[in-house]
Amino acid sequence: MAYRRRTLPEDLKQLLDLIQKGQLFALQEWIKTGKRLRADDGASPDPQLLRTAIHTGFHSMVEEILRAGGWSQEELADALDFARSRKRYDIADLLLRHGVQPKKLDFQTCCHDLDLTMMERHLRAGTDPSRDNDFAQALSSVKA
């Protein structure tokens, strides 16, 4: 899902900067002192904060942001898709442990993306690769 980027207030820009720089202890202090993680409009935290943490690949940073809470299920599912697209399965597993309800990821998409880890997970979970010719269609479209 594409989010409209809203202009972040100065304090949230500072928070985003902490995340980008991987300053975990500063983030923990930010949360501990009760500084805000969302704009005053009452919306959930800016999806950019979570996506940025995932982009840095800093597992503990993502975990702290998840613990802070306030994320909608849709935002978390999008974050899971983002982590998977970056092949950060450790972060994807972290999101799943925090109760994220994943969007359905079909086998054909895994094959089309040449995502071997997800293909293996699907097969181990009992996915039939011949159902609806998923594997053949992916091979045909990718020209593997």
C-alpha positions in Angstrom: 0.0 0.0 0.0 1.3 3.4 -0.9 1.1 6.0 1.9 0.9 9.7 1.3 3.9 11.2 2.9 2.9 13.8 5.3 5.3 16.5 6.4 6.7 15.4 9.7 7.0 17.8 12.6 10.5 18.7 13.7 10.6 16.3 16.7 9.5 13.4 14.5 12.1 14.3 11.9 14.7 14.0 14.8 13.3 10.6 15.6 13.6 9.5 12.0 17.2 10.8 12.0 17.9 8.6 15.1 16.5 5.6 13.4 18.4 6.3 10.2 21.6 6.6 12.1 20.9 3.4 14.1 21.1 5.2 17.5 19.3 2.4 19.4 20.0 3.8 22.9 18.7 7.2 21.9 15.6 5.6 20.5 15.1 3.7 23.8 15.5 6.9 25.7 13.0 8.7 23.4 10.4 6.0 24.1 11.2 5.8 27.8 10.7 9.5 28.3 7.3 9.4 26.6 8.1 11.5 23.5 5.6 11.0 20.8 5.9 8.6 17.9 2.9 10.0 16.0 1.6 13.3 14.8 -0.9 15.1 16.9 -3.7 14.1 14.5 -4.0 10.9 16.5 -3.0 8.7 13.5 -0.8 5.7 14.1 2.9 6.3 13.9 4.2 7.4 10.5 4.8 4.2 8.4 8.0 5.9 7.3 9.5 5.3 10.8 9.0 1.5 10.6 10.0 1.2 7.0 13.1 3.2 7.7 14.0 0.9 10.6 13.5 -2.1 8.4 15.6 -0.5 5.7 18.5 0.0 8.1 18.3 -3.8 8.8 18.9 -3.1 12.5 16.9 -5.9 14.1 16.9 -4.4 17.6 15.8 -1.0 16.3 12.8 -2.6 14.6 12.0 -4.5 17.7 12.0 -1.4 19.9 9.7 0.4 17.5 7.3 -2.6 17.5 7.3 -2.7 21.3 6.3 1.0 21.4 3.1 -0.1 19.7 0.4 1.9 18.0 0.7 0.3 14.6 -2.4 -0.7 12.6 -2.5 -4.3 11.3 -2.4 -2.9 7.7 0.8 -1.0 8.4 2.3 -4.0 10.0 1.3 -6.2 7.1 2.9 -3.7 4.7 6.0 -3.7 6.8 6.1 -7.5 6.6 5.9 -7.3 2.8 8.7 -4.7 2.8 10.9 -6.9 5.0 10.3 -9.8 2.7 11.0 -7.8 -0.4 14.3 -6.9 1.1 14.9 -10.5 1.9 15.2 -9.7 5.6 13.5 -12.9 6.8 14.9 -12.3 10.3 12.9 -9.1 10.5 9.9 -10.7 8.8 10.0 -13.4 11.5 10.2 -10.7 14.2 7.1 -9.0 12.8 5.3 -12.3 12.8 6.2 -12.9 16.4 4.7 -9.5 17.2 1.4 -10.7 15.8 1.4 -9.3 12.3 -1.2 -10.9 10.2 0.5 -11.4 6.8 -1.3 -10.7 3.5 -1.7 -13.8 1.5 1.5 -14.5 -0.4 0.8 -16.9 -3.2 3.3 -19.4 -4.5 3.3 -17.9 -8.0 4.4 -14.6 -6.6 7.2 -16.3 -4.7 8.3 -18.0 -7.9 8.0 -14.9 -10.0 10.1 -13.0 -7.5 12.6 -15.9 -7.5 12.3 -15.8 -3.7 13.8 -19.2 -2.9 13.3 -18.9 0.9 9.6 -18.2 0.6 9.3 -20.9 -2.1 10.8 -23.4 0.3 8.6 -22.2 3.1 5.5 -22.7 0.9 6.6 -26.2 -0.2 7.4 -27.2 3.4 3.9 -26.0 4.4 2.3 -28.2 1.8 1.7 -25.9 -1.1 1.2 -27.8 -4.3 3.4 -26.2 -6.9 1.3 -27.6 -9.8 -1.9 -26.1 -8.5 -3.2 -23.6 -11.1 0.1 -24.2 -12.9 1.7 -21.6 -10.6 5.3 -22.8 -11.0 5.0 -23.2 -14.8 3.4 -19.8 -15.2 6.2 -18.2 -13.1 8.9 -19.9 -15.1 7.2 -18.8 -18.3 7.0 -15.2 -17.2 10.5 -15.0 -15.7 12.0 -17.0 -18.6 14.2 -18.9 -16.1 
